[in-house]
Amino acid sequence: MTRRSSPAPRRRAPRDPYGLIPSGTTIAPLLALGGLAVVAILTLGLLNGNLPFVGGSGGGGGGGGGPDATPAPSNVVVVPEDPRAEVPGSIVYVKQGSLWIQSGSTARQLTAGEDDSDPAWSPDGEWIYFIRTKLERGRWPGQSGAPRTFTLTVPYLMRISPDGEAVEELTSGRFT
């Protein structure tokens, strides 16, 4: 009796452990290019503010070549001419480190400097309290015991009259 030999098993490509894809095909590079194209489309959609596959406004289709959104307004101040907008009293605020008072549609500067902050009216309305910071030199013992010189930012509690005439230093944050 002669033995029949079984057919030789199919050899798999070394890069395809399951034997599904014939060796030497270009499917993997094509899939990678397709994935990169999808990522590029989504990235451009995010940068332009409209995603092509997400519902909602601004999804293109306007024919104008861009999103149909109006730009956000910049720092615009509108003073209404409505008599209901006339509120009695004044507000105090800081702009670029200086104190300002706003009454109705007129504003005036109280202090000239760049170091004032945190204004607040006194309960009786006679004073405006605020913080003024000053750069000063200070000395403190170092690791060797010898005093070292430092530049300090020292806060001072100040008050000023609403007309800007009287300015007083009440206390400082400097200690010895």
Salt bridges, closest charged atoms under 4 A:
ASP82 OD2 - ARG84 NH2 2.62
ASP116 OD1 - ARG132 NE 2.67
GLU136 OE1 - ARG174 NH1 2.39
GLU168 OE1 - ARG159 NH2 3.26
GLU169 OE1 - LYS134 NZ 3.67
